[in-house]
């Protein structure tokens, strides 16, 4: 029996469409994903149609084959386990979130400037950022949670 809290395949695929795309443009189209999968499947001769991808994303189709799972995972650059293991999905979503944040040039500038700072300086910087987020009414729990500067 599937855990009711686990995201569906459609939700996971939708997340990839919304978050994983080149920084200078919006999400991939179904046709672009199908074409990318077709080009990558040179020796296998098996592709996935744009309409099948759309049906999987909307939940109209719910049982993708292992080939389809692997092809979609490869296209979006995530492990195939993202679609079948809730822990892998959460880890991958956190990584995608960090990469999406890094698309913002101002965020990237701050991160690059922090490179090489001591642990104490990073802790202080983290505290300042948390205070600034509170002052601007932003939540403090929507970033990566596994940053441990105590090691």
KAHU-V875816 format. One record per residue. N is the residue number from 0. SS is DSSP state (@ for helix, = for strand, . for the rest). OMEGA is omega in radians with two decimals (999 if undefined). Layout:
BEGIN
n | ss | omega
N | SS | OMEGA
N | SS | OMEGA
END
This chain:
BEGIN
n | ss | omega
0 | . | -3.08
1 | . | 3.09
2 | . | -3.10
3 | . | -3.13
4 | . | -3.14
5 | . | 3.11
6 | . | 3.11
7 | . | 3.07
8 | @ | -3.13
9 | @ | 3.13
10 | @ | 3.14
11 | @ | 3.12
12 | @ | 3.11
13 | @ | 3.11
14 | @ | 3.12
15 | @ | 3.12
16 | @ | -3.09
17 | @ | -2.97
18 | @ | -3.04
19 | . | 3.08
20 | . | 3.13
21 | . | -3.06
22 | . | -3.04
23 | . | -3.09
24 | . | 3.12
25 | . | -3.08
26 | . | 3.05
27 | . | 2.99
28 | . | 3.09
29 | @ | 3.14
30 | @ | 3.12
31 | @ | 3.13
32 | @ | 3.13
33 | @ | 3.13
34 | @ | 3.10
35 | @ | 3.11
36 | @ | 3.14
37 | @ | -3.14
38 | @ | -3.12
39 | @ | -3.06
40 | . | -3.02
41 | . | -3.09
42 | . | -3.04
43 | . | 3.13
44 | . | -3.12
45 | . | 3.09
46 | . | 3.07
47 | . | -3.10
48 | . | 3.10
49 | @ | -3.13
50 | @ | 3.09
51 | @ | 3.12
52 | @ | 3.11
53 | @ | 3.14
54 | @ | 3.10
55 | @ | -3.11
56 | @ | -3.11
57 | @ | -3.14
58 | . | 3.11
59 | . | 3.07
60 | . | -2.98
61 | . | -3.06
62 | . | 3.13
63 | . | 3.07
64 | . | 3.07
65 | @ | 3.11
66 | @ | -3.12
67 | @ | 3.11
68 | @ | -3.12
69 | @ | -3.13
70 | @ | 3.12
71 | @ | 3.12
72 | @ | 3.14
73 | @ | -3.13
74 | @ | -3.09
75 | @ | 3.08
76 | . | 3.10
77 | . | 3.07
78 | . | 3.12
79 | @ | 3.11
80 | @ | 3.10
81 | @ | -3.08
82 | @ | -3.01
83 | . | -3.09
84 | . | -3.05
85 | @ | 3.10
86 | @ | 3.10
87 | @ | 3.12
88 | @ | -3.14
89 | @ | 3.10
90 | @ | -3.11
91 | @ | 3.11
92 | @ | 3.10
93 | @ | 3.11
94 | @ | 3.12
95 | @ | 3.11
96 | @ | 3.11
97 | @ | 3.12
98 | @ | 3.11
99 | @ | 3.11
100 | @ | -3.12
101 | @ | 3.07
102 | @ | 3.12
103 | . | -3.04
104 | @ | -3.14
105 | @ | 3.09
106 | @ | -3.14
107 | @ | 3.12
108 | @ | 3.13
109 | @ | -3.12
110 | @ | -3.13
111 | @ | 3.12
112 | @ | -3.13
113 | @ | -3.13
114 | . | 3.09
115 | . | 3.11
116 | . | 3.11
117 | . | 3.11
118 | @ | 3.13
119 | @ | 3.11
120 | @ | 3.11
121 | @ | 3.09
122 | @ | 3.14
123 | @ | 3.12
124 | @ | 3.11
125 | @ | 3.12
126 | @ | 3.13
127 | @ | 3.14
128 | @ | 3.12
129 | @ | 3.12
130 | @ | 3.12
131 | @ | 3.11
132 | @ | 3.11
133 | @ | 3.14
134 | @ | -3.13
135 | . | 3.09
136 | . | 3.11
137 | . | 3.12
138 | . | 3.11
139 | . | -3.05
140 | . | -3.13
141 | . | 3.06
142 | . | 3.11
143 | . | -3.07
144 | . | -3.01
145 | . | 3.09
146 | . | -3.10
147 | . | -3.12
148 | . | -3.12
149 | . | -3.11
150 | . | 999
END
